[in-house]
Amino acid sequence: MDRNPTARPSAIGRLPGTVTVSAANAESKTVEVTLNVSENTIANHGDNEPWRHSRLRWLNSQIGFDDEVIAPYTPLVMKDKTIACLGREVTLSSLGLPAAITSYFKETMTGIGADGRALLATPMELAADGGAWENLNFEITKQKHGAIAWKALNQNSRFLMDLEGEMESDGNIEYKVILVARTDGSVEDIALRTQLAPGIGRYMMGLGEKGGFCPSDLRWKWDVEKNQDAAWVGDVNADLQIRLYDNLYERPLNTNFYHQKPLHMPVSWANSGKGGIDINNAADGTRINAYSGRRDVKKGDRLYYYFNLLVTPFRPIDTDKQWRERYYHNYEFIDKVEKLGANVINIHHATGINPLINYPFLRTKEMKAYIDGAHARDMKVKIYNTVRELSNSCVEMYALRSLGNEIFSEGPRRRFLLVTRTSRSELYRCLVRPRTERCRNCEQRCFPLAQLLPGRARLAG
């Protein structure tokens, strides 16, 4: 659909224009359209009225993509090649990789101390055939409070290394490394090698291992049947997660939907099953070797060795806050919840004020009345709202469906939705008003549950 207004969108009054409707199997049609634009501004961009579909503008939102700092994190500080964030420091080598990582978190995890603990025994290394790397260029490309980015150009006799890195204020570091082959030939291996300092590799989680003590010897291989691409290794107050991916990465579906969109095997790292990760835990430290194995390359071939580092812990634990908050996972009368000692209420779906799964937009008045009642008692309310399933009462359903696989993942037999309906019930419950008042007369206009729950839709992928 092409819109071609003949007047500025900011104008008030009659705005004539044309709308052209096109389809692959039909001739395009152009229709004259006149919009009557009022000088009155609609409240909240129209979001209060779902039928307007105004919330579709939320798609591709850039909120949170800025480089601002979010509490409790602190602005990044860079001195020479050392970047400091909350409780941690990362020093870069001339190649752009971490040469040293230091944690200042106390072992109790309730604060940050003055004495640092080194995570690395040796600088991190991306080893490849062709000998030692020579740095040709290093520069800082962005320096903001919430993010610092850099790039480096390195070479050895077999490859050019184009490296880009960016560290955020929470301790997340993203690396995009591209190796360009300088000659034809066989390559024995390309590997990211990390050696943690003695005593750091106490615990481990990932690569099929449940959280626990780090094994003395672990050998892991890439397997599309398993949603595994990362390992976390460390101690209570000094630890590191390494996750491997490439330029074609797309987040896989989770849990029981995984096999409908599994993890994309990163071509460079996985190398047709030749790649893997070895972890060896010894007295002189913990060695993590993410290798890719033998391959043949042609001059000009580009190999994408992307990886992500999480320098953890992220922040101290506020034990007082944790003990102050008491959760209640049910939609219940507020006075009952208060008597039980809870002060945070989790409202899941299939309840009077949140009837539809992951679509808390159709009973906002009733929801607000309940939340206001909780706030009056100094209690908080959390509304269950995730993204795996979506109610078929979603007003924007057809607009989202028109985007193909961008929003909905294609399921078995190319179906997108499995719809199941609840059984009809004439049961009335109102938790906003006292129990003694009939819901039919309640000013909150509660409905029978059969009307509140017209159906649930589960994504088939």
C-alpha positions, 0 to 999 in steps of 0.5 A: 500500500502506497500513501501519497498525501498531497499535503503535509501530515502536520496540517489541520483540516482536509488532507486529500491523497491517494491510496494504491492497493497492489497484489501479485495476482491483480492489477493495482488500484488507486483510490482517492482518500480524504482525511479530516484531521482535527486539531485535538490530540488523541490521548496516548496516541490512541493506545487506550483503544485497541481497535485503533491498532496504534500499538503496532508502532511498538514493533521495531521499537528502539527503546532501550537501544541507547547508550544510557546507564540504568541503575544500579549500574555506573557510567563506564570509565576508560583509562588507557585500554582499561574499561571500568564498570560496576565492580569490574575492570577489563583491560584490552590488549593491542589486538583488542581482546581482553588481556586482564579482567578484575572483579572487586565484588566481595565474596558475600556479594553484598558490596564492592571492595577495594581488593581486586581478584584477577579472572585471567591467568593469561590474556585471551587469545584467538589462535590461528595458523600463521603464527603470532598476530601483529596489530596494524591499527587500534582505535576507540569508535564510541565512548558513551556512559553506557557503552564503549566500542573499539576496533582493531586490525591484526594480521599474521601470515595466513589471515587478516583479523578485523575485530570489533568489540563493545562493552556495556555498563552491565559488563556485557562484551560483544565481539565480532571477529572476521578472519579473511584468508590471505592464501589458499590452503589447509588450516589446522585449527582456529580457536578462542583460548581462555585460561582462568586464574587458579581458584576461579574455575570452581563452578560451571554451568552450560554445555549440557552441565547443570550448575555445580562444581566444574568438571576436571575434564569436559569435552563438548561438540556442537549438536543441532539437537541441543540448544547449547552454545555457551558455558559459564565458569567461575567462582561466587564473586568472579566469573565469566560466560562465553557464548559463540555465534556467527553473523547468521545467528537467530535466536532459537525457539525455547523449551518444547518448541525448540526443534521447530526453530533450532539453534543455527550452527555457526559455520566457522565455530561448528565447522560441520561437526569438527568444532567444540569446546574443551574445559580442563580444570587443573591446579594452575588454572582452568583452560577453556579451548573453543576450537573449530578444527581443520578446514580448507580455505581459499584466498578471500574467504571470510570466517565469522568468529563472533562471541559474547562475554558476560563478566559476572557478577553484574551487581551486588545482592540487596539482601534486605530488599529480597527479604522484604518482598513476599510474593503471592502467585494468585489473583485473590482478594487484596485483604486476604493477600495482605493478611498472609504477609505478601506484598507483591502479587503476581497476576497470571492469565485466566483471571478476572482482570487478566483473562487473556494469555499475554494480552493484558490490554482489554480489561485495563479499568478493572486491572487499574482498580485492583492495582490501585487497591494494592498500592493503597496498602503499599503492595505491588502487582505484577502482570504476567505478560510474556511472548511465547503464547498469544491470545487469539483475542489479540486485536492486532492478530491479522496485522501480525500474521501478515508479517509471515514468520517475523512475529509468528514461527511456522509450526507443523504443517505450515500452521501458525496457531493452535486454538483451544477454547475454555469451557463455558461457565456462569461463575462470577468472581470480583476481587475488586469489590467486596465479596458481599456485592453482586458482580452484576451491579458492580461499577467495575462491570465484571463479566462471566468468566465465559466472556472473560475467557473467549479462548487462548491461542498457543503458538505452534512454533 
